[in-house]
Amino acid sequence: MVDAAKLVKAGDVPSAVADETSARKHFDGAEQDLAVAAEVGARLVVPGDEQWPAWSLLPLTNAGARGLRWACPPLGLWVRGKGKLADSLQRAVSVVGARSATGYGEHVAAEFGFGLADRGMTVVSGAAYGIDGAAHKGALRAGGCTVAVLACGIDRAYPAGHSLLLDRIAQDGLVITEYPPGTPPGRHRFLVRNRLIAALGAGTVVVEAGQRSGARNTAASAAALGRVLMVVPGPVTSPMSIGCHELLREGLATSVSSVAEVVESVGLFGEDLVTKPEAVARPTDGLDHESLRVHEALEMRAGHSAERIAEVSGVPLQRVRAVLPALELTGLADRCDSGWRRVKA
């Protein structure tokens, strides 16, 4: 990295690199950046450091090698928080969605954040209003780890309304960015940031997304990186769920409706499977086909003769006369003055 910086300063780089760096190649703000970061309790983690998340960023490295220029891994990460970066990302899920989220979306994001953290998963998101903030808050309420990925310098609180939330995340989790201190947020930086969110989680859950949104950009990045992409379906009438439904229709994502399904999708094979709830037994489950038809022909409010029940059920009369006493013994039928009637289960 140091050698690369020297080449940039000397102008001994390909034209594409020169175009991007010529205006600032003589600027050296390393010492100042480190000093500002230290003031806010942040540090710089670079490749080769013990806590560099090489495994989590490997999809970016591989995608970059395939020619996807947007997918290059970061040169370094500014980190605020006491936690260990690589360790925190060993089991992580990214939760993203619309800023202008609905109450339904924020509720689901908070529940997912809480549930994932409660199961030992790190929740990664972008600290924005709406779905991001709800997911972070859910994870914090569970006492778990959450990672906020910024599109600005580590010394900036963006959005400003989440200043206290970012401080809380730094206490119990991590706030990270690849941009040096002092860098303001910008639209293009959010799009660049999204690739990190997509890479750092073993899977990405899109809770709500409009037809054109940053969440869809993150989803596309996750799919391109080979990460598991999941979406939460919403009301078909909600504009905030259009993006989710399109991802499902295009076959890019799988539908999830619970934390257990998310964990199963990204968890360890054989250890994080969803436990399906046992089916509730019904009193009539043990009845054969003819007995069930006889039972369905009975009424609760009035009794009927065996002949009438045979007509309604289509079961032969002789068989009906044999089934009715059996239903009485099991508590499903009762003999009354006017004939046979059904007993409320």
N, C-alpha and C positions, 0 to 999 in steps of 0.2 A: 504494500500500500504506500509506503514511504517512497519507494522507487517510482511508483506510478505518479505520485505527486511531483516528483522532480522532473519527470518527462513532460508533464502538463505545463509546468512552469517554463521549461525550455522550448516548448512548442513542438517537441518531437513526438507527435501523436497523429493518428489518422485524422483526416479532414472532418469526419463526423464528430469526433471528440473535440477537436479544435473549435468547431462551431459552437459547441455547448459551453466551452470553458474559457474562450479567449477574453471575454469581458472581465473575468475575475481571476485569471490565472496567477496574477501577482499578489493577490490578497492572501494573507496568512493570519487566520484568526484562531489558530489552534489553542494557544495559551489562554486567550480571552474566553473562548468557548468552554474550556475546562474549568476556568475560574467561575464563570456564571453558573455552570452546571453544579459545581460544588456548593454554591450559595443556596441552591434549591434542593440540595440533598441528592443530586443525580450523579451518575457515573457513566463512562463510555465503555461499552463492551464491544470487542472486535474479534474477528476470526482468529482462532488460536488461543483465546482466553478459555479458561476452564468452563465458564458458564455461557459460552457462545452456543446458541441453539442450532447447531449444524444439522441435526437430524430433522428438526421441524422445518428448516429452510431448504432441505434437500430437494423438494419438488420444484422450487424456484430455480435451483442450480440446473436440474435436469431439463426443465422447460426452456431455460436460457440456452442450453446446449442444443436444443431442437430448433433454435432460431426464433423463439418468442422473445422479442426484445423487451417487452414490458415486464417480463417475468424474472429479470435479473435479481439476484439476492442483494440485500443491503451491504454496504461496505462496513457499517458499524451501527450500533443501536445505543441511543441514549436511554438510560434506565433510571427511573426514580422508584424507590421502594426497597425494603429490606430483604425481600425474597430473592431466591436464586433463579435466574432467568431460565436456564435450560431445565432445571428440575421442575419448575412450575409448569412447563409446557409439555411434560412427558405424557400427560393425559389431559388433552384440552379439546374443547368444542367451541367454535365460533358461533355467536348468535347475533344476527343482524336483522335490520328491517327499516321500515319507514320512519322518518322523523315525525311526520304528522300522523302518528299512529292513532288507531281507534282505542277505545277503552278495552275492547276484546283483545286487541293485539298486545297492549301493555300488560294486561293481566296474564296472558299466556307467556309472554317473555319473562315476566317476574317469576312465574311458577317454574318455568324451565330453568332459569338462572338458579333459583333456590334448589330445585331438585338435582340438577347436575352437580352443583357445589356440594350438596349433602352426600352425594355418591363419590366424592373425591375427585371430581373433574374440575379443571380450571375453565372458567368462562371467559372467552376472548371477545371483545367488541370494540366499538369505536368512540364510546363516550358521548355520542350525540344525543339530542333529545329523542323522545319516543322510545322505540324498541331497544336501542343500545342502552340507554340509561336504565330502563326497567330491568334488563338482564343483569347489568352490573349490580343494581340495588338488591335484586333477588339473591345473587350469589353472596353479597355481603351480609344479608340477613341470615343466611345459613351458616355464617362463620367460615366460608370457604374462600378460595383464591379466585381473583378475577384480574384480567389484564386489559388495560385500556391502551389502544394504539392510536396515537395522535397524528394529525396531518399538519403539525406546526412544531415549533421548538419546544423542548422539554420544560422551558421556563414560562410557557404560555398556558393559560387556562382557557380552553376553547371546547365548547361554548362557555362564555363567562358565567352563565347561570349554573354550570356544573363545576364551579371552582371548588366548592366544599366536597362534592362527590369525588372529584379527582384527588383531593387531599386524603379522603377516606380510603380510596383505592390504593394510594401509595402507602398507607399505613398497613393494610391487610393484604395487599396484592402488589401489582406493578403497573406503572405507567411508562410506556415506551414510545420512542419515535426514532426515525432515521434522520430527521432534520436537526441541524445544530441549533443551539439556543439563539433566540431572537428571530427565528424564521416565522413569518406570519402565515396564517392559514390561507390556502388558495384552492380554487376549484380543481386545478390539475393535481394538486398535492393530495386531495382526497381520493382521486382515482388511483394514484400511485400507492397511497396508503392501503387501499382495499386489497391489493395483492398480498400484503403482509397478513391481514386478517384472515384471508382465505388459506394462506399457507400454514399459519401457526396452529390452527385447529385441525385435528384429525378429520373433522367433518364440519360443515357449515349448515346451520339451521336458519332459514329465512322465515321469519314469523309473519311479516306483512311487507308487501312491495308493490308500488304502483307499476304501471306499464313501462315507464321510463324512470329509473331510480338508481341511486348509488347501491342499494341492496342488490338489485339485479346485476350490477357490474361486479359486485363481490361474488355473487352466485356464479356468474360466467367464469370468473377467475378460478373459483374453486373447482368447477367442472374441468377447465383446461388443465389444471394442476393434478388432476386425478384424485382429488379429495372427495369424500362422500358428501353429496349435496342432498339436503332434506328441506322440505317446505311444510309449513303448517297450513292446511286448507282453511279457508274462511267463507263467509257468506258470499254467494254468487252475486249478490247485489252491491257488494262493497268495492269501491274503486281501489282500496288499499290491498285487496287480495288478488287483483287482476294478474299482477306479475307472478304470484305464487302459482296460480292456476295455469298460466301459460307455461311455466317451467315443468309442471306435471304433464301437460298435454304434449309438450315437445319431447318428453321422455328423458329429460336431463336430471330430474330429481325424483326422490321417493317421498311419499307422504308420511308424516309422523304426527301423532296426536297425543303422545305422552313422553315423559322423560325416559321411561323404560325403553321405548322404541328408539329414542335417540342413542341411548347408551348401547343398545344391542347393535345398532348400525355402525358405531365407531369403536365398540369395545373389543375386549379380548375374546377370541373365538372359544366358545364353549363355557365362558365364565360370565358373560353379560347378556344372556338370553332373556327375552321377555317371558315372564311367568304368566301364562294365560289364566284368567279367572275361571274357576270351576263352574260349569253350567248348573244353574239352579234346578234341582229335581222337582218334577211336577207329580202330583198324585196319580195321574193317568199314564205316567211313563211306562209302567209295566204291563199295560193292557195290550192284548193282541188286536188285530185289525177289526174284527167283528165286535169285540167288546167295546172298543173305542167308539165305533159307530152307534152302538146301542146307548152308550153314555151320552153322546152328543145329541141323541134324539130325545133325551129326558129334559123336562122343564123343571125349574125350581119353584115356580109359583103354583103349578097345578099338576096333579097326578093323572096318568093315562094308563089305559089297559095295555096288556102285553100285545094284543092285536094291533092297537094303534101305533105302538112303538115299532112293531115289525114293519108296518106300512111306511113310517117316516124314515127308518134306518135302512130299509131294504134288506134286512137280515131275516132269514127264515124264522117263522114263529116258534118252532121247536127249539131253535138255537137261542132266541130271545128269552124264552122261559127258563133256559139253563143259565144264561148270563146274568139275569137280573138278581137272583139270590146271591151270586158271587160278588156282584157290585155292592150288594147290601152288606155282606161280610167285611168288605174292605172300606166301608164308610162312604162310598161314592153314590149310593142310591138308598131310597127309603120307601117302604110300603105304607101307603096312606089309604084313607077311605075311598078315594076316587081312583086308586091304582098305584102307579110307580112314579116317583119324582126324583130329581137330582138333589144331592146334598151339597151345600156350599163347601168347597175345599178350603 
